[in-house]
Amino acid sequence: MSESLDQYFQELGRAGRDGEPSTAMLLYTPSDLGRQRFFSSGRLRESDIAAVLATLSRQPSLRVAQLAEACGMTPRRVTRIVSGLNDTGAVEVTASRMVRLVARSQVNEGLENVVREQERLEALSQSRVDMVRAYAETRDCRWQFLLSYFGEPAVACGRCDNCLKGLVTAATTTLPKTIRHTVFGEGVVIKEEGGRVVIQFADGYRTIDLTTAAENGLLEDTVVS
């Protein structure tokens, strides 16, 4: 398994570059999911982020190597933490490569922001793994699944394994459309099957049961793109 359908599509595109017919094969077993979820989760420990901020509170301007030594961490790990803190505005990296705490009052806020951003990115990464699983286990046209994932209208290809097995009963066109969820905001429907839809939101992919969503008023006006 690839870690995402984006990566798989790039690998798939290497087939047939000589203009000759080619076959792409994905060897999949559900046990692959645990491995990919492990590699997709690179969360930094909250205690490590707090240690960097505490060190900078005592010495507001240090180089990464000095921070790493003071915190007992590798420079690579500290660099990741500093990058996250820099993105949230809690620290800044000067032209001379010094890491400087912007304001002591932002220490707690900086920690909270980095943790929140990590959770968002981890959820997005995990949802991408789930989309690869959905692709591997689908009984629909695989080409249609891929193009729908990228927001492109598509019809059943007639050439993938599911089409050749006769599992795809209708060559209907899948149209990307936007939909609004009262909790997750606006998203793009990329797959509809059996009363459930897969929607791409800003924070990742979610599978929504249409009956439950309707009963609770979770989905609002749908617009065909």
N, CA and C of each residue as an Amber inpcrd file, in Angstrom:
protein
   675
   0.8210000  -1.2030000   0.0000000   0.0000000   0.0000000   0.0000000
   0.8550000   1.2520000   0.0000000   0.4240000   2.2260000  -0.7640000
   1.0180000   3.5470000  -0.6890000   0.3840000   4.2660000   0.5020000
   1.0150000   5.3600000   0.9460000   0.4800000   6.0620000   2.1170000
  -0.7190000   6.9270000   1.7640000  -0.9390000   7.1770000   0.4540000
  -2.0880000   7.9730000   0.0270000  -2.3940000   7.6370000  -1.4240000
  -3.6070000   7.9930000  -1.8590000  -3.9500000   7.7820000  -3.2640000
  -3.1800000   8.7420000  -4.1660000  -2.7760000   9.8780000  -3.6340000
  -1.9520000  10.8050000  -4.4170000  -0.6360000  10.1270000  -4.7960000
   0.0020000   9.4780000  -3.8040000   1.2590000   8.7850000  -4.0590000
   1.0350000   7.5880000  -4.9850000  -0.0480000   6.8570000  -4.7610000
  -0.3430000   5.6960000  -5.6060000  -0.5550000   6.1190000  -7.0570000
  -1.2290000   7.2420000  -7.2670000  -1.5000000   7.7150000  -8.6250000
  -0.1980000   8.0560000  -9.3400000   0.7710000   8.6180000  -8.6070000
   2.0730000   8.9110000  -9.2020000   2.7800000   7.6170000  -9.6020000
   2.7000000   6.6150000  -8.7290000   3.3290000   5.3260000  -9.0410000
   2.6320000   4.6650000 -10.2270000   1.3010000   4.7520000 -10.2350000
   0.5120000   4.1700000 -11.3270000   0.8810000   4.8000000 -12.6650000
   1.1740000   6.1060000 -12.6320000   1.4830000   6.8250000 -13.8650000
   2.7810000   6.4070000 -14.5210000   3.6140000   5.6610000 -13.8010000
   4.8740000   5.2030000 -14.3990000   4.6480000   4.0600000 -15.3840000
   3.4830000   3.4150000 -15.2830000   3.1890000   2.2960000 -16.1860000
   2.8010000   2.8230000 -17.5660000   3.2420000   2.1550000 -18.5950000
   2.8130000   2.4960000 -19.9500000   3.4490000   3.7340000 -20.5420000
   4.5390000   4.2030000 -19.9840000   5.1550000   5.4130000 -20.5330000
   5.7610000   5.1840000 -21.9200000   5.9330000   3.9160000 -22.2660000
   6.4540000   3.6260000 -23.6080000   5.3360000   3.5690000 -24.6350000
   4.1020000   3.8610000 -24.2100000   2.9880000   3.8610000 -25.1520000
   2.3710000   2.4990000 -25.3700000   2.9030000   1.4730000 -24.7060000
   2.3780000   0.1190000 -24.8590000   1.3810000  -0.1840000 -23.7330000
   0.4550000  -1.1260000 -23.9780000  -0.4820000  -1.5110000 -22.9090000
   0.2730000  -2.0030000 -21.6770000  -0.2450000  -1.7040000 -20.5120000
   0.4310000  -2.1150000 -19.2780000  -0.6090000  -2.4640000 -18.2160000
  -0.1790000  -3.2170000 -17.2310000  -1.0620000  -3.6120000 -16.1380000
  -0.4630000  -3.1420000 -14.8250000  -1.2520000  -2.4390000 -14.0310000
  -0.8210000  -2.0190000 -12.6920000  -1.5150000  -2.9140000 -11.6780000
  -0.7610000  -3.4260000 -10.7160000  -1.3280000  -4.3430000  -9.7330000
  -0.9840000  -3.8730000  -8.3260000  -1.9950000  -3.7390000  -7.4750000
  -1.7980000  -3.4000000  -6.0730000  -1.9780000  -4.6680000  -5.2440000
  -0.9150000  -5.0930000  -4.5700000  -0.9880000  -6.2510000  -3.6810000
  -1.3440000  -5.7290000  -2.2920000  -2.4870000  -6.1470000  -1.7990000
  -3.0250000  -5.5460000  -0.5780000  -3.4730000  -6.6020000   0.4090000
  -3.1700000  -6.3570000   1.6720000  -3.7170000  -7.1500000   2.7630000
  -4.0710000  -6.1770000   3.8840000  -5.1750000  -6.3930000   4.6030000
  -5.5860000  -5.4560000   5.6600000  -4.5060000  -5.1800000   6.7060000
  -3.5710000  -6.1210000   6.8960000  -2.5080000  -5.8960000   7.8840000
  -1.5970000  -4.7440000   7.4850000  -1.6190000  -4.3760000   6.1910000
  -0.8220000  -3.2300000   5.7440000  -1.2810000  -1.9380000   6.4020000
  -2.5370000  -1.8740000   6.7930000  -3.1010000  -0.6360000   7.3370000
  -2.3720000  -0.1940000   8.5950000  -2.0770000  -1.1530000   9.4770000
  -1.3890000  -0.8090000  10.7160000  -0.0220000  -0.2200000  10.4490000
   0.7020000  -0.7780000   9.4880000   2.0310000  -0.2830000   9.1390000
   1.9550000   1.1370000   8.6010000   1.0010000   1.3790000   7.6960000
   0.8870000   2.7070000   7.1160000   0.4230000   3.7270000   8.1460000
  -0.4660000   3.3230000   9.0380000  -0.9160000   4.2540000  10.0760000
   0.2390000   4.6070000  11.0080000   1.1210000   3.6340000  11.2460000
   2.2850000   3.8960000  12.0960000   3.1930000   4.9250000  11.4330000
   3.4840000   4.7270000  10.1330000   4.3910000   5.6380000   9.4410000
   3.7630000   7.0080000   9.2120000   2.4420000   7.0700000   9.1150000
   1.7910000   8.3570000   8.8620000   1.6480000   9.1850000  10.1310000
   1.9000000   8.5610000  11.2750000   1.7770000   9.2760000  12.5490000
   3.1570000   9.6700000  13.0490000   3.4880000  10.9470000  12.9000000
   4.7920000  11.4350000  13.3580000   4.6280000  12.4850000  14.4260000
   3.6880000  12.2610000  15.3170000   3.3590000  13.2830000  16.3120000
   4.5160000  13.5180000  17.2810000   4.7560000  14.7870000  17.5500000
   5.7430000  15.1760000  18.5510000   5.1010000  15.1120000  19.9290000
   5.8750000  14.7240000  20.9160000   5.3450000  14.6560000  22.2750000
   5.1210000  16.0540000  22.8300000   3.9970000  16.2190000  23.4920000
   3.6740000  17.5160000  24.0770000   4.7350000  17.9320000  25.0940000
   5.2970000  16.9540000  25.8090000   6.3230000  17.2560000  26.8050000
   7.5870000  17.8100000  26.1560000   7.9140000  17.3310000  24.9390000
   9.0870000  17.8360000  24.2260000   8.8840000  19.2820000  23.7860000
   7.6730000  19.5770000  23.2890000   7.3640000  20.9480000  22.8810000
   7.4410000  21.8710000  24.0930000   6.8920000  21.4160000  25.2180000
   6.9100000  22.2140000  26.4390000   8.3410000  22.4460000  26.9180000
   9.2160000  21.4330000  26.7600000  10.6110000  21.5620000  27.1850000
  11.3340000  22.6310000  26.3670000  11.0860000  22.6560000  25.0460000
  11.7090000  23.6760000  24.1930000  11.2380000  25.0640000  24.5930000
   9.9450000  25.2150000  24.8260000   9.4000000  26.5150000  25.2120000
   9.9240000  26.9450000  26.5890000  10.0460000  25.9940000  27.4920000
  10.5520000  26.3260000  28.8290000  12.0020000  26.7830000  28.7540000
  12.7900000  26.1220000  27.9220000  14.1980000  26.5070000  27.7470000
  14.3120000  27.9060000  27.1620000  13.4720000  28.1970000  26.1790000
  13.4950000  29.5240000  25.5690000  12.9660000  30.5900000  26.5270000
  12.1480000  30.2020000  27.4660000  11.6670000  31.1580000  28.4680000
  12.8120000  31.6130000  29.3640000  13.7590000  30.6770000  29.6030000
  14.9160000  31.0090000  30.4390000  16.0100000  31.7080000  29.6330000
  16.1980000  31.2400000  28.3850000  17.2000000  31.8260000  27.4910000
  16.5020000  32.1160000  26.1620000  15.9790000  33.3240000  25.9960000
  15.0780000  33.6340000  24.8770000  15.6690000  33.5240000  23.4790000
  16.9700000  33.3130000  23.3590000  17.5600000  33.2320000  22.0190000
  18.6820000  32.2030000  22.0090000  18.4650000  31.1110000  21.2690000
  19.4380000  30.0220000  21.1960000  19.4730000  29.4420000  19.7870000
  20.5700000  28.8050000  19.4470000  20.6310000  28.0480000  18.2020000
  19.9970000  26.6720000  18.4120000  19.6290000  26.0230000  17.3230000
  18.9860000  24.7130000  17.4180000  19.8660000  23.7200000  18.1590000
  21.1610000  23.7120000  17.8540000  22.0750000  22.7760000  18.5140000
  22.1180000  23.0210000  20.0160000  22.0900000  24.2990000  20.4120000
  22.0950000  24.6320000  21.8380000  20.7880000  24.2080000  22.5010000
  19.6870000  24.4260000  21.7900000  18.3770000  23.9950000  22.2980000
  18.3370000  22.4850000  22.4780000  18.8390000  21.7800000  21.4880000
  18.8270000  20.3180000  21.5320000  19.6330000  19.8070000  22.7190000
  20.8020000  20.4010000  22.9470000  21.6430000  19.9810000  24.0660000
  20.9680000  20.2790000  25.4030000  20.3590000  21.4590000  25.4960000
  19.7080000  21.8550000  26.7480000  18.4960000  20.9880000  27.0580000
  17.8030000  20.5440000  26.0070000  16.5770000  19.7510000  26.1940000
  16.8300000  18.2550000  26.1720000  18.0600000  17.8500000  25.8170000
  18.3630000  16.4250000  25.7450000  17.6670000  15.7350000  24.5940000
  17.5340000  16.4520000  23.4560000  16.8880000  15.9010000  22.2580000
  17.8190000  16.0260000  21.0630000  17.4790000  15.3190000  19.9950000
  18.2790000  15.4280000  18.7850000  17.9760000  16.7480000  18.0730000
  18.9680000  17.3100000  17.3550000  18.7210000  18.5440000  16.6000000
  17.5760000  18.3960000  15.6050000  17.4320000  17.1990000  15.0280000
  16.3590000  16.9810000  14.0540000  14.9920000  17.1320000  14.7060000
  14.8460000  16.5850000  15.9100000  13.5630000  16.6700000  16.5990000
  13.2700000  18.1160000  17.0090000  14.2940000  18.8040000  17.4960000
  14.1130000  20.1990000  17.8940000  13.7700000  21.0630000  16.6830000
  14.3760000  20.7530000  15.5470000  14.0760000  21.5050000  14.3260000
  12.6040000  21.3860000  13.9630000  12.0360000  20.1890000  14.1080000
  10.6140000  19.9850000  13.8300000   9.7480000  20.7920000  14.7910000
  10.1410000  20.7990000  16.0630000   9.3760000  21.5520000  17.0570000
   9.4590000  23.0450000  16.7720000  10.6620000  23.5230000  16.4720000
  10.8490000  24.9470000  16.1750000  10.0440000  25.3470000  14.9380000
  10.0020000  24.4630000  13.9380000   9.2290000  24.7510000  12.7290000
   7.7490000  24.9320000  13.0540000   7.2230000  24.0480000  13.9090000
   5.8250000  24.1590000  14.3040000   5.5520000  25.4080000  15.1140000
   6.4590000  25.7440000  16.0330000   6.2950000  26.9450000  16.8490000
   6.4320000  28.2080000  16.0080000   7.2980000  28.1420000  15.0130000
   7.4680000  29.2870000  14.1150000   6.2030000  29.5230000  13.2950000
   5.5700000  28.4280000  12.8640000   4.3300000  28.5470000  12.0850000
   3.2080000  29.1890000  12.8930000   3.2000000  28.9450000  14.1970000
   2.1370000  29.5020000  15.0460000   2.4900000  30.8840000  15.5830000
   3.7210000  31.3510000  15.3300000   4.1140000  32.6880000  15.7690000
   4.6590000  32.7550000  17.1770000   4.8690000  31.6110000  17.8300000
   5.3840000  31.6080000  19.1990000   6.8800000  31.8970000  19.2340000
   7.6030000  31.4680000  18.1930000   9.0350000  31.7600000  18.0860000
   9.3190000  32.2700000  16.6840000  10.4990000  32.8320000  16.5220000
  10.9510000  33.2290000  15.1910000  12.4000000  32.8060000  15.0250000
  12.7820000  32.5270000  13.7820000  14.1510000  32.1550000  13.4720000
  14.7840000  33.3370000  12.7520000  15.8290000  33.8980000  13.3310000
  16.4540000  35.0950000  12.7860000  17.3330000  34.7510000  11.5900000
  17.8230000  35.7990000  10.9260000  18.6950000  35.6060000   9.7590000
  19.9810000  34.8870000  10.1370000  20.4050000  35.0240000  11.3900000
  21.6250000  34.3580000  11.8610000  21.3250000  32.9660000  12.4200000
  20.1020000  32.4550000  12.1590000  19.6670000  31.1060000  12.5390000
  19.5200000  30.9370000  14.0520000  19.2460000  32.0350000  14.7350000
  18.9450000  31.9560000  16.1620000  17.4370000  31.7630000  16.3420000
  17.0570000  30.9230000  17.3000000  15.6490000  30.7110000  17.6120000
  15.3040000  31.6420000  18.7760000  14.3270000  32.4910000  18.5500000
  14.0040000  33.5040000  19.5520000  12.5440000  33.3990000  19.9570000
  12.2980000  33.4040000  21.2600000  10.9370000  33.4080000  21.7700000
  10.3230000  34.7800000  21.5060000   9.1700000  34.8050000  20.8730000
   8.5510000  36.0740000  20.5110000   8.0360000  36.7970000  21.7410000
   7.3130000  36.0940000  22.6150000   6.7800000  36.7160000  23.8270000
   6.5390000  35.6350000  24.8670000   6.9580000  35.8990000  26.0840000
   6.7580000  34.9170000  27.1550000   5.2770000  34.6090000  27.3690000
   4.4420000  35.6020000  27.1190000   3.0040000  35.4230000  27.3250000
   2.4030000  34.4340000  26.3390000   3.1480000  34.1130000  25.2700000
   2.6220000  33.2210000  24.2390000   3.0790000  31.7730000  24.4150000
   3.7750000  31.4870000  25.5140000   4.2980000  30.1360000  25.7090000
   3.1710000  29.1070000  25.7270000   2.1770000  29.3150000  26.6010000
   1.0690000  28.3550000  26.6870000   0.2670000  28.3000000  25.4090000
   0.0290000  29.4840000  24.8050000  -0.7240000  29.5280000  23.5570000
   0.0380000  28.8270000  22.4420000   1.3630000  29.0080000  22.4150000
   2.1810000  28.3530000  21.3850000   2.1190000  26.8480000  21.5010000
   2.1680000  26.3460000  22.7320000   2.0820000  24.9010000  22.9610000
   0.7420000  24.3670000  22.4830000  -0.3330000  25.0420000  22.8370000
  -1.6780000  24.6140000  22.4470000  -1.8370000  24.6190000  20.9280000
  -1.3040000  25.6450000  20.2780000  -1.4430000  25.7570000  18.8230000
  -0.7000000  24.6530000  18.0870000   0.5150000  24.3330000  18.5610000
   1.2920000  23.2770000  17.9100000   0.6020000  21.9270000  18.0900000
   0.1150000  21.6540000  19.2830000  -0.5860000  20.3890000  19.5420000
  -1.8310000  20.2900000  18.6730000  -2.5740000  21.3910000  18.5720000
  -3.7880000  21.4010000  17.7600000  -3.4570000  21.1670000  16.2770000
  -2.3990000  21.7880000  15.7780000  -2.0180000  21.6180000  14.3820000
  -1.5460000  20.1960000  14.1260000  -0.8210000  19.6120000  15.0880000
  -0.3860000  18.2200000  14.9510000  -1.5790000  17.2880000  14.8450000
  -2.5810000  17.5150000  15.6810000  -3.7740000  16.6750000  15.6490000
  -4.4790000  16.7880000  14.3120000  -4.5270000  18.0090000  13.7500000
  -5.1760000  18.2060000  12.4530000  -4.4290000  17.4560000  11.3530000
  -3.0830000  17.5850000  11.3430000  -2.2870000  16.9350000  10.3060000
  -2.3220000  15.4130000  10.4430000  -2.3480000  14.9320000  11.6810000
  -2.4110000  13.4880000  11.9010000  -3.7470000  12.9290000  11.4260000
  -4.8280000  13.6600000  11.7080000  -6.1470000  13.2210000  11.2530000
  -6.2050000  13.1810000   9.7320000  -5.5990000  14.1910000   9.0860000
  -5.5740000  14.2230000   7.6250000  -4.7820000  13.0540000   7.0730000
  -3.6220000  12.7910000   7.6750000  -2.7750000  11.6850000   7.2240000
  -3.4750000  10.3450000   7.3980000  -4.1360000  10.1570000   8.5400000
  -4.8380000   8.8980000   8.7910000  -5.9950000   8.7160000   7.8220000
  -6.6770000   9.8190000   7.5020000  -7.8110000   9.6990000   6.5900000
  -7.3400000   9.3320000   5.1880000  -6.1410000   9.7590000   4.8180000
  -5.5890000   9.3840000   3.5110000  -5.3050000   7.8970000   3.4450000
  -4.8200000   7.3410000   4.5510000  -4.6140000   5.8920000   4.6130000
  -5.9480000   5.1670000   4.4560000  -6.9850000   5.6960000   5.0910000
  -8.3140000   5.0840000   4.9880000  -8.8380000   5.1210000   3.5540000
  -8.4790000   6.1670000   2.8030000  -8.9160000   6.2450000   1.4110000
  -8.2170000   5.1910000   0.5570000  -6.9570000   4.8920000   0.8520000
  -6.2620000   3.8170000   0.1290000  -6.9460000   2.4850000   0.4210000
  -7.3270000   2.2800000   1.6830000  -8.0610000   1.0570000   2.0400000
  -9.3730000   0.9690000   1.2640000 -10.0910000   2.0900000   1.2040000
 -11.3690000   2.1010000   0.4820000 -11.1560000   1.7680000  -0.9890000
 -10.0760000   2.2840000  -1.5710000  -9.7630000   1.9870000  -2.9780000
  -9.4580000   0.4950000  -3.1490000  -8.6560000  -0.0540000  -2.2440000
  -8.2550000  -1.4600000  -2.3610000  -9.4490000  -2.3920000  -2.1950000
 -10.4260000  -2.0090000  -1.3680000 -11.5420000  -2.8930000  -1.0620000
 -12.8010000  -2.5970000  -1.8690000 -12.7790000  -1.5450000  -2.6960000
 -13.9880000  -1.1850000  -3.4370000 -14.3880000  -2.2560000  -4.4420000
 -15.6760000  -2.3560000  -4.6710000 -16.1960000  -3.2390000  -5.7160000
 -16.7170000  -2.4100000  -6.8910000 -16.4340000  -1.1080000  -6.8450000
 -16.7730000  -0.2180000  -7.9540000 -15.5970000  -0.1220000  -8.9130000
 -15.7890000   0.6210000  -9.9830000 -14.7110000   0.8360000 -10.9520000
 -13.5670000   1.5760000 -10.2730000 -12.3730000   1.0400000 -10.3730000
 -11.2270000   1.6510000  -9.6960000 -10.8130000   2.9690000 -10.3600000
 -10.8860000   3.0340000 -11.6800000 -10.5140000   4.2630000 -12.3740000
 -11.4850000   5.3830000 -12.0070000 -12.7630000   5.0390000 -11.9190000
 -13.7720000   6.0160000 -11.5180000 -13.5070000   6.4870000 -10.0900000
 -13.1170000   5.5670000  -9.2290000 -12.8030000   5.8980000  -7.8320000
 -11.6550000   6.8980000  -7.7810000 -10.5980000   6.6210000  -8.5480000
  -9.4210000   7.4980000  -8.5380000  -9.7460000   8.8980000  -9.0450000
 -10.4420000   8.9670000 -10.1750000 -10.7480000  10.2800000 -10.7330000
 -11.6950000  11.0610000  -9.8250000 -12.6370000  10.3780000  -9.1950000
 -13.5470000  11.0400000  -8.2630000 -12.7700000  11.5980000  -7.0750000
 -11.7520000  10.8710000  -6.6290000 -10.9020000  11.3130000  -5.5250000
 -10.2370000  12.6450000  -5.8560000  -9.8590000  12.8180000  -7.1190000
  -9.2120000  14.0610000  -7.5370000 -10.2090000  15.1050000  -8.0360000
 -11.5050000  14.8380000  -7.8150000 -12.5130000  15.8240000  -8.1630000
 -12.8480000  15.8890000  -9.6340000 -12.5980000  14.7970000 -10.3650000
 -12.8610000  14.7790000 -11.8050000 -14.0790000  13.9060000 -12.1150000
 -14.9570000  14.3610000 -13.0110000 -16.0700000  13.4900000 -13.4340000
 -15.5250000  12.2630000 -14.1480000 -16.1530000  11.1290000 -13.9290000
 -15.6280000   9.8950000 -14.5170000 -16.7370000   8.8900000 -14.7530000
 -16.5200000   8.0210000 -15.7310000 -17.4210000   6.8940000 -15.9810000
 -16.6220000   5.6180000 -15.7720000 -17.3320000   4.5100000 -15.5970000
 -16.6620000   3.2210000 -15.4220000 -15.7700000   2.9440000 -16.6280000
 -14.5470000   2.4650000 -16.3570000 -13.5470000   2.3250000 -17.4270000
 -13.7300000   1.0720000 -18.2640000 -14.3030000  -0.0070000 -17.6750000
 -14.4640000  -1.2520000 -18.4090000 -13.1940000  -2.0700000 -18.4860000
 -12.1180000  -1.6290000 -17.8430000 -10.8330000  -2.3220000 -17.9720000
 -10.2290000  -2.7670000 -16.6350000 -10.6910000  -2.1840000 -15.5250000
 -10.1110000  -2.5890000 -14.2350000 -10.6550000  -3.9570000 -13.8330000
 -10.1060000  -4.5310000 -12.7880000 -10.5050000  -5.8870000 -12.3910000
 -11.9830000  -5.9600000 -12.0160000 -12.5010000  -4.9270000 -11.3590000
 -13.9140000  -4.9530000 -10.9720000 -14.8350000  -4.8760000 -12.1810000
 -14.4750000  -4.0470000 -13.1460000 -15.2710000  -3.9550000 -14.3780000
 -15.2350000  -5.2800000 -15.1320000 -14.0400000  -5.8870000 -15.2260000
 -13.8940000  -7.1310000 -15.9760000 -14.6080000  -8.3010000 -15.2920000
 -14.7600000  -8.2240000 -13.9660000 -15.4780000  -9.2730000 -13.2340000
 -16.9880000  -9.0880000 -13.2930000 -17.4280000  -7.9600000 -13.8460000
 -18.8540000  -7.6950000 -13.9270000 -19.4460000  -7.1450000 -12.6390000
 -18.5950000  -6.6530000 -11.7330000 -19.0870000  -6.1180000 -10.4670000
 -19.6750000  -4.7240000 -10.6260000 -19.2180000  -4.0150000 -11.6510000
 -19.7070000  -2.6560000 -11.8960000 -20.8800000  -2.7780000 -12.8490000
 -22.0720000  -2.5170000 -12.3710000 -23.2790000  -2.7920000 -13.1500000
 -23.6930000  -1.6600000 -14.0640000 -23.2770000  -0.4240000 -13.7570000
 -23.7090000   0.7020000 -14.5840000 -22.5660000   1.6680000 -14.8040000
 -22.4560000   2.1460000 -16.0360000 -21.3970000   3.0960000 -16.3840000
 -21.8750000   4.5140000 -16.1390000 -22.3140000   4.7740000 -14.8940000
 -22.8230000   6.1070000 -14.5730000 -21.6730000   7.0740000 -14.3340000
 -21.9250000   8.3310000 -14.6490000 -20.9070000   9.3460000 -14.4380000
 -20.9590000   9.8450000 -13.0040000 -19.8040000   9.8780000 -12.3590000
 -19.7040000  10.4230000 -11.0150000 -19.2930000  11.8780000 -11.1080000
 -20.1330000  12.7690000 -10.6210000 -19.8370000  14.1970000 -10.6830000
 -19.3710000  14.7050000  -9.3130000 -18.2470000  15.3990000  -9.2720000
 -17.8530000  15.9880000  -7.9940000 -18.8330000  17.0770000  -7.6010000
 -19.1730000  17.1620000  -6.3430000 -20.0900000  18.1960000  -5.8880000
 -19.7270000  18.6270000  -4.4860000 -20.0510000  19.8500000  -4.1650000
 -19.7470000  20.3670000  -2.8380000 -20.9490000  20.1830000  -1.9340000
 -20.6640000  20.0450000  -0.6460000 -21.7180000  19.8450000   0.3290000
 -21.2690000  20.4930000   1.6390000 -22.2100000  20.9670000   2.4300000
 -21.8470000  21.6080000   3.6910000 -22.3420000  20.7730000   4.8640000
 -21.3980000  20.4880000   5.7810000 -21.7040000  19.7670000   6.9970000
 -21.7070000  20.7660000   8.1450000 -22.6760000  20.6610000   9.0250000
 -22.8200000  21.6600000  10.0840000 -21.6500000  21.6480000  11.0700000
 -20.9050000  20.5500000  11.1270000 -19.7710000  20.4520000  12.0500000
 -18.4400000  20.6280000  11.3230000 -18.2710000  19.9310000  10.1930000
 -16.9850000  19.9080000   9.5070000 -16.8370000  20.9800000   8.4270000
 -17.9040000  21.6830000   8.1090000 -17.8330000  22.7390000   7.1050000
 -18.0490000  22.2140000   5.7010000 -17.5420000  22.9590000   4.7150000
 -17.7580000  22.5920000   3.3140000 -16.7750000  21.5200000   2.8780000
 -17.2800000  20.5830000   2.0750000 -16.4260000  19.5190000   1.5670000
 -16.8700000  19.0820000   0.1920000 -16.0950000  18.1860000  -0.3970000
 -16.3850000  17.6800000  -1.7360000 -16.7190000  16.2010000  -1.6540000
 -17.8810000  15.8290000  -2.1760000 -18.2840000  14.4230000  -2.2100000
 -17.4880000  13.7280000  -3.3050000 -16.7450000  12.6970000  -2.9230000
 -15.9360000  12.0070000  -3.9290000 -16.4050000  10.5790000  -4.1740000
 -17.3260000  10.0880000  -3.3400000 -17.8150000   8.7220000  -3.5500000
 -19.1620000   8.5620000  -2.8570000 -20.0970000   7.9390000  -3.5660000
 -21.4060000   7.6240000  -2.9980000 -21.6740000   6.1390000  -3.2060000
 -22.0440000   5.4530000  -2.1360000 -22.2930000   4.0130000  -2.2580000
 -23.1030000   3.5250000  -1.0710000 -24.2220000   2.8630000  -1.3560000
 -25.0070000   2.2240000  -0.3240000 -25.4800000   3.1340000   0.7850000
 -25.9360000   4.3240000   0.4540000 -26.4340000   5.2360000   1.4640000
 -25.3640000   5.9370000   2.2740000 -24.1200000   5.8180000   1.8470000
 -23.0120000   6.4750000   2.5220000 -22.2230000   7.2920000   1.5050000
 -21.6240000   8.3820000   1.9560000 -20.8030000   9.2100000   1.0880000
 -19.4470000   9.4380000   1.7400000 -18.4170000   9.5140000   0.9050000
 -17.0940000   9.9020000   1.3770000 -16.8980000  11.3530000   0.9680000
 -16.5970000  12.1990000   1.9430000 -16.4680000  13.6360000   1.6960000
 -15.0680000  14.0920000   2.0930000 -14.4570000  14.8650000   1.2160000
 -13.1510000  15.4440000   1.5160000 -13.3600000  16.8190000   2.1410000
 -13.0250000  16.9340000   3.4370000 -13.0750000  18.2060000   4.1440000
 -11.6570000  18.7520000   4.2650000 -11.5310000  19.9480000   4.7800000
 -10.2150000  20.5740000   4.9240000  -9.3060000  19.7600000   5.8330000
  -9.8910000  19.0580000   6.8320000  -9.0770000  18.3020000   7.7850000
  -9.0120000  16.8130000   7.4640000  -9.4480000  16.4180000   6.2620000
  -9.3330000  15.0200000   5.8750000 -10.6060000  14.4630000   5.2790000
 -10.6510000  13.1370000   5.1320000 -11.7650000  12.4530000   4.4870000
 -12.6360000  11.7890000   5.5510000 -13.9400000  11.9410000   5.3850000
 -14.8690000  11.3470000   6.3380000 -15.9790000  10.6080000   5.5860000
 -16.3810000   9.4560000   6.1400000 -17.4980000   8.6920000   5.5840000
 -18.7430000   9.0360000   6.3780000 -19.7780000   9.5170000   5.6910000
 -21.0010000   9.9870000   6.3370000 -22.1750000   9.1000000   5.9420000
 -22.9330000   8.6490000   6.9210000 -24.1600000   7.9030000   6.6560000
 -25.2610000   8.9110000   6.3480000 -25.8430000   8.8400000   5.1600000
 -26.8070000   9.8400000   4.7250000 -28.0830000   9.8310000   5.5680000
 -28.5350000   8.6510000   5.9690000 -29.7550000   8.5800000   6.7820000
 -29.5590000   9.2580000   8.1290000 -28.4460000   8.9370000   8.7900000
 -28.1460000   9.5480000  10.0880000 -27.9700000  11.0490000   9.9480000
 -27.2680000  11.4600000   8.8850000 -27.0280000  12.8830000   8.6650000
 -28.3360000  13.6300000   8.4470000 -29.2520000  13.0030000   7.6970000
 -30.5380000  13.6470000   7.4160000 -31.3860000  13.7540000   8.6810000
 -31.3900000  12.6930000   9.4900000 -32.1860000  12.6870000  10.7150000
 -31.7200000  13.7540000  11.7040000 -30.4230000  14.0690000  11.6790000
 -29.8680000  15.0350000  12.6250000 -29.6060000  16.3990000  11.9930000
 -30.0190000  16.5570000  10.7200000 -29.8390000  17.8400000  10.0560000
 -28.4020000  18.2630000   9.9200000 -27.5080000  17.3010000   9.6490000
 -26.0680000  17.5980000   9.5910000 -25.6110000  18.1250000   8.2380000
 -26.3280000  17.7470000   7.1660000 -25.9150000  18.1580000   5.8340000
 -26.8370000  19.2420000   5.3130000 -26.2210000  20.2840000   4.7380000
 -26.9970000  21.3800000   4.1870000 -26.9080000  21.3490000   2.6730000
 -27.3380000  22.4180000   2.0320000 -27.5050000  22.4700000   0.5900000
 -26.3240000  21.8640000  -0.1790000 -26.6530000  20.9870000  -1.1310000
 -25.6720000  20.3380000  -1.9830000 -25.6330000  21.0450000  -3.3210000
 -24.4250000  21.3150000  -3.8200000 -24.2750000  22.0130000  -5.0830000
 -23.4170000  21.1900000  -6.0190000 -23.9160000  20.8700000  -7.1950000
 -23.1330000  20.1610000  -8.1890000 -22.1650000  21.1310000  -8.8010000
 -20.8670000  20.7660000  -8.7910000 -19.8350000  21.6650000  -9.2980000
 -19.9030000  21.7750000 -10.8150000
